[in-house]
Amino acid sequence: MIRYHYSITVQGVRVRVNVNARNQQSAYGKVKRQNPMAEKIHLVRSEKISDD
């Protein structure tokens, strides 16, 4: 599993969002579904997390 860190802009306010996903496309889709009012979505970084 990979954790993706996004910076989104909603009505001029910058918010940081973290999602866990298997790939970047599904992570972007999750962010878009959770924040439908987001004007900009920018990937900041990603990190691999263990599945223990």
mmCIF file of the N, C-alpha and C atoms, coordinates in Angstrom:
data_MODEL
# 
_entry.id   MODEL 
# 
loop_
_atom_site.group_PDB 
_atom_site.id 
_atom_site.type_symbol 
_atom_site.label_atom_id 
_atom_site.label_alt_id 
_atom_site.label_comp_id 
_atom_site.label_asym_id 
_atom_site.label_entity_id 
_atom_site.label_seq_id 
_atom_site.pdbx_PDB_ins_code 
_atom_site.Cartn_x 
_atom_site.Cartn_y 
_atom_site.Cartn_z 
_atom_site.occupancy 
_atom_site.B_iso_or_equiv 
_atom_site.pdbx_formal_charge 
_atom_site.auth_seq_id 
_atom_site.auth_comp_id 
_atom_site.auth_asym_id 
_atom_site.auth_atom_id 
_atom_site.pdbx_PDB_model_num 
ATOM 1   N N  . MET A 1 1  ? 0.856   -1.176 0.000   1.00 0.00 ? 1  MET A N  1 
ATOM 2   C CA . MET A 1 1  ? 0.000   0.000  0.000   1.00 0.00 ? 1  MET A CA 1 
ATOM 3   C C  . MET A 1 1  ? 0.897   1.233  0.000   1.00 0.00 ? 1  MET A C  1 
ATOM 4   N N  . ILE A 1 2  ? 0.430   2.262  -0.636  1.00 0.00 ? 2  ILE A N  1 
ATOM 5   C CA . ILE A 1 2  ? 1.186   3.514  -0.740  1.00 0.00 ? 2  ILE A CA 1 
ATOM 6   C C  . ILE A 1 2  ? 0.319   4.649  -0.195  1.00 0.00 ? 2  ILE A C  1 
ATOM 7   N N  . ARG A 1 3  ? 0.916   5.532  0.601   1.00 0.00 ? 3  ARG A N  1 
ATOM 8   C CA . ARG A 1 3  ? 0.216   6.719  1.108   1.00 0.00 ? 3  ARG A CA 1 
ATOM 9   C C  . ARG A 1 3  ? 0.608   7.903  0.243   1.00 0.00 ? 3  ARG A C  1 
ATOM 10  N N  . TYR A 1 4  ? -0.410  8.586  -0.276  1.00 0.00 ? 4  TYR A N  1 
ATOM 11  C CA . TYR A 1 4  ? -0.192  9.756  -1.124  1.00 0.00 ? 4  TYR A CA 1 
ATOM 12  C C  . TYR A 1 4  ? -0.590  11.008 -0.356  1.00 0.00 ? 4  TYR A C  1 
ATOM 13  N N  . HIS A 1 5  ? 0.248   12.023 -0.405  1.00 0.00 ? 5  HIS A N  1 
ATOM 14  C CA . HIS A 1 5  ? 0.006   13.298 0.260   1.00 0.00 ? 5  HIS A CA 1 
ATOM 15  C C  . HIS A 1 5  ? -0.323  14.322 -0.824  1.00 0.00 ? 5  HIS A C  1 
ATOM 16  N N  . TYR A 1 6  ? -1.521  14.897 -0.745  1.00 0.00 ? 6  TYR A N  1 
ATOM 17  C CA . TYR A 1 6  ? -1.980  15.874 -1.723  1.00 0.00 ? 6  TYR A CA 1 
ATOM 18  C C  . TYR A 1 6  ? -2.182  17.223 -1.060  1.00 0.00 ? 6  TYR A C  1 
ATOM 19  N N  . SER A 1 7  ? -1.984  18.269 -1.822  1.00 0.00 ? 7  SER A N  1 
ATOM 20  C CA . SER A 1 7  ? -2.336  19.624 -1.419  1.00 0.00 ? 7  SER A CA 1 
ATOM 21  C C  . SER A 1 7  ? -3.449  20.063 -2.351  1.00 0.00 ? 7  SER A C  1 
ATOM 22  N N  . ILE A 1 8  ? -4.612  20.393 -1.778  1.00 0.00 ? 8  ILE A N  1 
ATOM 23  C CA . ILE A 1 8  ? -5.746  20.799 -2.599  1.00 0.00 ? 8  ILE A CA 1 
ATOM 24  C C  . ILE A 1 8  ? -6.147  22.222 -2.235  1.00 0.00 ? 8  ILE A C  1 
ATOM 25  N N  . THR A 1 9  ? -6.804  22.874 -3.160  1.00 0.00 ? 9  THR A N  1 
ATOM 26  C CA . THR A 1 9  ? -7.308  24.226 -2.931  1.00 0.00 ? 9  THR A CA 1 
ATOM 27  C C  . THR A 1 9  ? -8.826  24.192 -3.048  1.00 0.00 ? 9  THR A C  1 
ATOM 28  N N  . VAL A 1 10 ? -9.502  24.619 -1.968  1.00 0.00 ? 10 VAL A N  1 
ATOM 29  C CA . VAL A 1 10 ? -10.961 24.675 -1.938  1.00 0.00 ? 10 VAL A CA 1 
ATOM 30  C C  . VAL A 1 10 ? -11.352 26.097 -1.575  1.00 0.00 ? 10 VAL A C  1 
ATOM 31  N N  . GLN A 1 11 ? -11.958 26.796 -2.501  1.00 0.00 ? 11 GLN A N  1 
ATOM 32  C CA . GLN A 1 11 ? -12.398 28.174 -2.327  1.00 0.00 ? 11 GLN A CA 1 
ATOM 33  C C  . GLN A 1 11 ? -11.265 29.075 -1.818  1.00 0.00 ? 11 GLN A C  1 
ATOM 34  N N  . GLY A 1 12 ? -10.093 28.905 -2.388  1.00 0.00 ? 12 GLY A N  1 
ATOM 35  C CA . GLY A 1 12 ? -8.946  29.733 -2.052  1.00 0.00 ? 12 GLY A CA 1 
ATOM 36  C C  . GLY A 1 12 ? -8.183  29.306 -0.811  1.00 0.00 ? 12 GLY A C  1 
ATOM 37  N N  . VAL A 1 13 ? -8.599  28.251 -0.133  1.00 0.00 ? 13 VAL A N  1 
ATOM 38  C CA . VAL A 1 13 ? -7.939  27.764 1.075   1.00 0.00 ? 13 VAL A CA 1 
ATOM 39  C C  . VAL A 1 13 ? -7.190  26.482 0.743   1.00 0.00 ? 13 VAL A C  1 
ATOM 40  N N  . ARG A 1 14 ? -5.903  26.433 1.082   1.00 0.00 ? 14 ARG A N  1 
ATOM 41  C CA . ARG A 1 14 ? -5.090  25.262 0.821   1.00 0.00 ? 14 ARG A CA 1 
ATOM 42  C C  . ARG A 1 14 ? -5.252  24.263 1.969   1.00 0.00 ? 14 ARG A C  1 
ATOM 43  N N  . VAL A 1 15 ? -5.521  23.005 1.617   1.00 0.00 ? 15 VAL A N  1 
ATOM 44  C CA . VAL A 1 15 ? -5.732  21.937 2.587   1.00 0.00 ? 15 VAL A CA 1 
ATOM 45  C C  . VAL A 1 15 ? -4.851  20.765 2.197   1.00 0.00 ? 15 VAL A C  1 
ATOM 46  N N  . ARG A 1 16 ? -4.271  20.098 3.200   1.00 0.00 ? 16 ARG A N  1 
ATOM 47  C CA . ARG A 1 16 ? -3.493  18.886 2.942   1.00 0.00 ? 16 ARG A CA 1 
ATOM 48  C C  . ARG A 1 16 ? -4.356  17.667 3.190   1.00 0.00 ? 16 ARG A C  1 
ATOM 49  N N  . VAL A 1 17 ? -4.253  16.697 2.283   1.00 0.00 ? 17 VAL A N  1 
ATOM 50  C CA . VAL A 1 17 ? -5.056  15.477 2.356   1.00 0.00 ? 17 VAL A CA 1 
ATOM 51  C C  . VAL A 1 17 ? -4.136  14.284 2.172   1.00 0.00 ? 17 VAL A C  1 
ATOM 52  N N  . ASN A 1 18 ? -4.338  13.235 2.977   1.00 0.00 ? 18 ASN A N  1 
ATOM 53  C CA . ASN A 1 18 ? -3.579  11.990 2.846   1.00 0.00 ? 18 ASN A CA 1 
ATOM 54  C C  . ASN A 1 18 ? -4.545  10.863 2.514   1.00 0.00 ? 18 ASN A C  1 
ATOM 55  N N  . VAL A 1 19 ? -4.192  10.043 1.528   1.00 0.00 ? 19 VAL A N  1 
ATOM 56  C CA . VAL A 1 19 ? -5.004  8.880  1.176   1.00 0.00 ? 19 VAL A CA 1 
ATOM 57  C C  . VAL A 1 19 ? -4.094  7.683  0.976   1.00 0.00 ? 19 VAL A C  1 
ATOM 58  N N  . ASN A 1 20 ? -4.619  6.497  1.264   1.00 0.00 ? 20 ASN A N  1 
ATOM 59  C CA . ASN A 1 20 ? -3.925  5.249  1.005   1.00 0.00 ? 20 ASN A CA 1 
ATOM 60  C C  . ASN A 1 20 ? -4.534  4.619  -0.234  1.00 0.00 ? 20 ASN A C  1 
ATOM 61  N N  . ALA A 1 21 ? -3.681  4.173  -1.158  1.00 0.00 ? 21 ALA A N  1 
ATOM 62  C CA . ALA A 1 21 ? -4.175  3.560  -2.390  1.00 0.00 ? 21 ALA A CA 1 
ATOM 63  C C  . ALA A 1 21 ? -3.076  2.690  -2.986  1.00 0.00 ? 21 ALA A C  1 
ATOM 64  N N  . ARG A 1 22 ? -3.450  1.895  -3.974  1.00 0.00 ? 22 ARG A N  1 
ATOM 65  C CA . ARG A 1 22 ? -2.482  1.018  -4.631  1.00 0.00 ? 22 ARG A CA 1 
ATOM 66  C C  . ARG A 1 22 ? -1.715  1.730  -5.736  1.00 0.00 ? 22 ARG A C  1 
ATOM 67  N N  . ASN A 1 23 ? -2.339  2.724  -6.392  1.00 0.00 ? 23 ASN A N  1 
ATOM 68  C CA . ASN A 1 23 ? -1.640  3.456  -7.443  1.00 0.00 ? 23 ASN A CA 1 
ATOM 69  C C  . ASN A 1 23 ? -2.100  4.916  -7.456  1.00 0.00 ? 23 ASN A C  1 
ATOM 70  N N  . GLN A 1 24 ? -1.414  5.723  -8.228  1.00 0.00 ? 24 GLN A N  1 
ATOM 71  C CA . GLN A 1 24 ? -1.647  7.158  -8.219  1.00 0.00 ? 24 GLN A CA 1 
ATOM 72  C C  . GLN A 1 24 ? -3.013  7.532  -8.798  1.00 0.00 ? 24 GLN A C  1 
ATOM 73  N N  . GLN A 1 25 ? -3.483  6.802  -9.790  1.00 0.00 ? 25 GLN A N  1 
ATOM 74  C CA . GLN A 1 25 ? -4.777  7.116  -10.386 1.00 0.00 ? 25 GLN A CA 1 
ATOM 75  C C  . GLN A 1 25 ? -5.912  6.896  -9.393  1.00 0.00 ? 25 GLN A C  1 
ATOM 76  N N  . SER A 1 26 ? -5.869  5.787  -8.642  1.00 0.00 ? 26 SER A N  1 
ATOM 77  C CA . SER A 1 26 ? -6.932  5.538  -7.671  1.00 0.00 ? 26 SER A CA 1 
ATOM 78  C C  . SER A 1 26 ? -6.845  6.519  -6.511  1.00 0.00 ? 26 SER A C  1 
ATOM 79  N N  . ALA A 1 27 ? -5.643  6.947  -6.134  1.00 0.00 ? 27 ALA A N  1 
ATOM 80  C CA . ALA A 1 27 ? -5.488  7.944  -5.077  1.00 0.00 ? 27 ALA A CA 1 
ATOM 81  C C  . ALA A 1 27 ? -6.087  9.274  -5.508  1.00 0.00 ? 27 ALA A C  1 
ATOM 82  N N  . TYR A 1 28 ? -5.833  9.687  -6.732  1.00 0.00 ? 28 TYR A N  1 
ATOM 83  C CA . TYR A 1 28 ? -6.400  10.932 -7.260  1.00 0.00 ? 28 TYR A CA 1 
ATOM 84  C C  . TYR A 1 28 ? -7.922  10.854 -7.284  1.00 0.00 ? 28 TYR A C  1 
ATOM 85  N N  . GLY A 1 29 ? -8.448  9.705  -7.682  1.00 0.00 ? 29 GLY A N  1 
ATOM 86  C CA . GLY A 1 29 ? -9.901  9.517  -7.702  1.00 0.00 ? 29 GLY A CA 1 
ATOM 87  C C  . GLY A 1 29 ? -10.511 9.614  -6.315  1.00 0.00 ? 29 GLY A C  1 
ATOM 88  N N  . LYS A 1 30 ? -9.832  9.054  -5.313  1.00 0.00 ? 30 LYS A N  1 
ATOM 89  C CA . LYS A 1 30 ? -10.321 9.143  -3.936  1.00 0.00 ? 30 LYS A CA 1 
ATOM 90  C C  . LYS A 1 30 ? -10.360 10.587 -3.454  1.00 0.00 ? 30 LYS A C  1 
ATOM 91  N N  . VAL A 1 31 ? -9.305  11.335 -3.753  1.00 0.00 ? 31 VAL A N  1 
ATOM 92  C CA . VAL A 1 31 ? -9.252  12.740 -3.345  1.00 0.00 ? 31 VAL A CA 1 
ATOM 93  C C  . VAL A 1 31 ? -10.365 13.515 -4.042  1.00 0.00 ? 31 VAL A C  1 
ATOM 94  N N  . LYS A 1 32 ? -10.582 13.246 -5.308  1.00 0.00 ? 32 LYS A N  1 
ATOM 95  C CA . LYS A 1 32 ? -11.623 13.939 -6.080  1.00 0.00 ? 32 LYS A CA 1 
ATOM 96  C C  . LYS A 1 32 ? -13.013 13.617 -5.535  1.00 0.00 ? 32 LYS A C  1 
ATOM 97  N N  . ARG A 1 33 ? -13.253 12.361 -5.145  1.00 0.00 ? 33 ARG A N  1 
ATOM 98  C CA . ARG A 1 33 ? -14.548 11.969 -4.580  1.00 0.00 ? 33 ARG A CA 1 
ATOM 99  C C  . ARG A 1 33 ? -14.770 12.574 -3.200  1.00 0.00 ? 33 ARG A C  1 
ATOM 100 N N  . GLN A 1 34 ? -13.716 12.621 -2.375  1.00 0.00 ? 34 GLN A N  1 
ATOM 101 C CA . GLN A 1 34 ? -13.846 13.156 -1.019  1.00 0.00 ? 34 GLN A CA 1 
ATOM 102 C C  . GLN A 1 34 ? -13.984 14.670 -1.009  1.00 0.00 ? 34 GLN A C  1 
ATOM 103 N N  . ASN A 1 35 ? -13.438 15.336 -2.018  1.00 0.00 ? 35 ASN A N  1 
ATOM 104 C CA . ASN A 1 35 ? -13.451 16.801 -2.084  1.00 0.00 ? 35 ASN A CA 1 
ATOM 105 C C  . ASN A 1 35 ? -13.936 17.255 -3.457  1.00 0.00 ? 35 ASN A C  1 
ATOM 106 N N  . PRO A 1 36 ? -15.226 17.143 -3.731  1.00 0.00 ? 36 PRO A N  1 
ATOM 107 C CA . PRO A 1 36 ? -15.717 17.502 -5.065  1.00 0.00 ? 36 PRO A CA 1 
ATOM 108 C C  . PRO A 1 36 ? -15.609 18.987 -5.386  1.00 0.00 ? 36 PRO A C  1 
ATOM 109 N N  . MET A 1 37 ? -15.455 19.838 -4.374  1.00 0.00 ? 37 MET A N  1 
ATOM 110 C CA . MET A 1 37 ? -15.356 21.280 -4.593  1.00 0.00 ? 37 MET A CA 1 
ATOM 111 C C  . MET A 1 37 ? -13.907 21.730 -4.830  1.00 0.00 ? 37 MET A C  1 
ATOM 112 N N  . ALA A 1 38 ? -12.962 20.805 -4.857  1.00 0.00 ? 38 ALA A N  1 
ATOM 113 C CA . ALA A 1 38 ? -11.546 21.159 -5.015  1.00 0.00 ? 38 ALA A CA 1 
ATOM 114 C C  . ALA A 1 38 ? -11.290 21.779 -6.379  1.00 0.00 ? 38 ALA A C  1 
ATOM 115 N N  . GLU A 1 39 ? -10.599 22.923 -6.363  1.00 0.00 ? 39 GLU A N  1 
ATOM 116 C CA . GLU A 1 39 ? -10.263 23.603 -7.605  1.00 0.00 ? 39 GLU A CA 1 
ATOM 117 C C  . GLU A 1 39 ? -8.929  23.108 -8.161  1.00 0.00 ? 39 GLU A C  1 
ATOM 118 N N  . LYS A 1 40 ? -7.972  22.866 -7.274  1.00 0.00 ? 40 LYS A N  1 
ATOM 119 C CA . LYS A 1 40 ? -6.659  22.358 -7.671  1.00 0.00 ? 40 LYS A CA 1 
ATOM 120 C C  . LYS A 1 40 ? -6.307  21.170 -6.790  1.00 0.00 ? 40 LYS A C  1 
ATOM 121 N N  . ILE A 1 41 ? -5.743  20.136 -7.400  1.00 0.00 ? 41 ILE A N  1 
ATOM 122 C CA . ILE A 1 41 ? -5.269  18.961 -6.668  1.00 0.00 ? 41 ILE A CA 1 
ATOM 123 C C  . ILE A 1 41 ? -3.834  18.723 -7.101  1.00 0.00 ? 41 ILE A C  1 
ATOM 124 N N  . HIS A 1 42 ? -2.915  18.772 -6.145  1.00 0.00 ? 42 HIS A N  1 
ATOM 125 C CA . HIS A 1 42 ? -1.494  18.655 -6.457  1.00 0.00 ? 42 HIS A CA 1 
ATOM 126 C C  . HIS A 1 42 ? -0.859  17.580 -5.575  1.00 0.00 ? 42 HIS A C  1 
ATOM 127 N N  . LEU A 1 43 ? -0.211  16.599 -6.203  1.00 0.00 ? 43 LEU A N  1 
ATOM 128 C CA . LEU A 1 43 ? 0.494   15.557 -5.454  1.00 0.00 ? 43 LEU A CA 1 
ATOM 129 C C  . LEU A 1 43 ? 1.778   16.135 -4.882  1.00 0.00 ? 43 LEU A C  1 
ATOM 130 N N  . VAL A 1 44 ? 1.926   16.049 -3.562  1.00 0.00 ? 44 VAL A N  1 
ATOM 131 C CA . VAL A 1 44 ? 3.116   16.573 -2.895  1.00 0.00 ? 44 VAL A CA 1 
ATOM 132 C C  . VAL A 1 44 ? 4.172   15.492 -2.784  1.00 0.00 ? 44 VAL A C  1 
ATOM 133 N N  . ARG A 1 45 ? 3.799   14.332 -2.248  1.00 0.00 ? 45 ARG A N  1 
ATOM 134 C CA . ARG A 1 45 ? 4.745   13.228 -2.135  1.00 0.00 ? 45 ARG A CA 1 
ATOM 135 C C  . ARG A 1 45 ? 4.002   11.923 -1.908  1.00 0.00 ? 45 ARG A C  1 
ATOM 136 N N  . SER A 1 46 ? 4.729   10.829 -2.016  1.00 0.00 ? 46 SER A N  1 
ATOM 137 C CA . SER A 1 46 ? 4.166   9.512  -1.753  1.00 0.00 ? 46 SER A CA 1 
ATOM 138 C C  . SER A 1 46 ? 5.167   8.723  -0.927  1.00 0.00 ? 46 SER A C  1 
ATOM 139 N N  . GLU A 1 47 ? 4.651   7.777  -0.136  1.00 0.00 ? 47 GLU A N  1 
ATOM 140 C CA . GLU A 1 47 ? 5.526   6.941  0.667   1.00 0.00 ? 47 GLU A CA 1 
ATOM 141 C C  . GLU A 1 47 ? 4.951   5.538  0.748   1.00 0.00 ? 47 GLU A C  1 
ATOM 142 N N  . LYS A 1 48 ? 5.815   4.579  0.724   1.00 0.00 ? 48 LYS A N  1 
ATOM 143 C CA . LYS A 1 48 ? 5.389   3.190  0.815   1.00 0.00 ? 48 LYS A CA 1 
ATOM 144 C C  . LYS A 1 48 ? 5.206   2.835  2.278   1.00 0.00 ? 48 LYS A C  1 
ATOM 145 N N  . ILE A 1 49 ? 4.064   2.233  2.615   1.00 0.00 ? 49 ILE A N  1 
ATOM 146 C CA . ILE A 1 49 ? 3.813   1.788  3.979   1.00 0.00 ? 49 ILE A CA 1 
ATOM 147 C C  . ILE A 1 49 ? 3.715   0.279  3.986   1.00 0.00 ? 49 ILE A C  1 
ATOM 148 N N  . SER A 1 50 ? 4.107   -0.334 5.087   1.00 0.00 ? 50 SER A N  1 
ATOM 149 C CA . SER A 1 50 ? 4.116   -1.800 5.158   1.00 0.00 ? 50 SER A CA 1 
ATOM 150 C C  . SER A 1 50 ? 2.705   -2.339 5.353   1.00 0.00 ? 50 SER A C  1 
ATOM 151 N N  . ASP A 1 51 ? 2.461   -3.527 4.863   1.00 0.00 ? 51 ASP A N  1 
ATOM 152 C CA . ASP A 1 51 ? 1.164   -4.180 4.977   1.00 0.00 ? 51 ASP A CA 1 
ATOM 153 C C  . ASP A 1 51 ? 1.167   -5.232 6.084   1.00 0.00 ? 51 ASP A C  1 
ATOM 154 N N  . ASP A 1 52 ? 1.859   -4.976 7.152   1.00 0.00 ? 52 ASP A N  1 
ATOM 155 C CA . ASP A 1 52 ? 1.971   -5.957 8.239   1.00 0.00 ? 52 ASP A CA 1 
ATOM 156 C C  . ASP A 1 52 ? 0.679   -6.164 8.955   1.00 0.00 ? 52 ASP A C  1 
# 
